[in-house]
Amino acid sequence: NERPNPKLNTSPGSPETILHGRHALAVARLLEDDGIPVKVASEWNEVQSAAAKKIAWSSLMWLLCHEHADPIPVKEVHATKAGLLKQLVEEIHPALTILANESGTVEGSSMDTVA
């Protein structure tokens, strides 16, 4: 059966979508069919770590866009500051992962998660 929806537009540099829970494998197959990189997490802390990294990335992207009085677009940050963005995310990620895993958030018995 061919699905009527077109392939989704994703960047080759995009991080994997992290899936967890009882429907993770089924959702992974759907996303992979659309060319989206996916990882099924076996542990809840993998989801927490991925979410922390995505929050860091989006926050740091905003800061780099607004580094000066005259903001620049996201596309320009990708073109001129991609290395700095990656370095900053990798630098802050370990601390955010520790905080995310100590937050007291626990996996619910019926929770399915995408990060």
C-alpha positions in Angstrom: 0.0 0.0 0.0 1.3 3.4 -1.0 0.6 6.2 1.5 -0.9 9.4 -0.1 1.3 11.8 2.0 4.5 13.1 0.4 7.9 12.5 1.9 8.7 15.0 4.6 11.4 17.6 4.1 14.2 17.0 6.6 17.8 18.2 6.7 20.5 15.5 6.4 22.1 17.2 9.4 19.0 16.9 11.6 19.3 14.8 14.7 17.5 11.5 15.0 14.0 11.5 16.3 14.0 9.5 19.5 11.1 7.2 20.2 10.2 5.3 23.3 7.2 3.3 24.4 5.0 0.5 23.3 4.2 2.1 19.9 7.8 3.2 19.2 8.6 0.6 16.6 5.4 1.2 14.6 6.0 5.0 14.6 9.6 4.4 13.7 8.6 2.5 10.6 6.3 5.3 9.5 8.9 8.0 10.0 11.6 6.0 8.3 9.4 5.6 5.3 9.4 9.4 5.0 13.2 9.5 5.3 13.3 10.8 8.9 16.2 9.4 10.9 14.9 7.5 14.0 16.3 5.8 17.0 14.1 3.7 19.3 15.3 4.3 22.9 15.3 1.4 25.3 15.7 3.6 28.3 13.8 6.6 29.5 17.0 8.5 30.2 17.9 8.4 26.4 14.7 10.4 25.8 15.5 12.9 28.5 19.0 13.4 27.1 17.8 13.9 23.5 15.1 16.3 24.7 17.7 18.3 26.7 20.0 18.5 23.6 17.1 19.7 21.4 16.2 22.4 23.9 19.8 23.5 24.1 20.1 23.6 20.3 17.0 25.7 19.9 17.8 28.1 22.7 21.4 28.6 21.5 20.2 29.1 17.9 18.0 31.9 19.1 20.9 33.5 21.1 23.1 33.3 18.0 20.4 34.9 15.9 20.2 37.8 18.4 23.8 38.1 19.3 24.0 41.6 18.0 21.5 44.5 18.0 20.5 43.6 14.4 19.3 40.0 14.5 20.2 37.6 11.7 18.0 34.8 10.3 18.4 31.1 11.2 19.7 30.4 7.7 22.6 32.8 8.2 23.5 31.2 11.5 23.6 27.8 9.8 25.9 29.4 7.1 28.2 31.3 9.3 28.1 29.9 12.8 27.2 26.2 12.5 30.5 25.1 14.1 30.0 27.5 17.0 26.4 26.3 17.5 27.5 22.6 17.5 30.4 23.4 19.9 28.1 25.2 22.4 25.4 22.5 22.3 28.0 19.8 22.9 29.5 21.8 25.7 26.2 22.4 27.6 24.6 19.0 26.8 26.2 16.9 29.6 25.1 19.3 32.3 21.6 19.5 30.8 21.4 15.7 30.6 22.2 15.4 34.3 19.6 18.0 35.2 17.0 16.3 33.0 17.5 12.9 34.6 17.4 14.4 38.1 14.2 16.3 37.5 12.0 13.7 39.1 10.3 13.1 35.8 9.6 9.4 35.4 8.2 7.4 32.6 4.5 6.7 32.9 3.4 3.1 32.4 1.3 4.0 29.4 3.4 6.9 28.1 4.7 6.9 24.5 7.3 9.5 23.8 8.9 11.3 20.9 11.8 13.7 21.4 
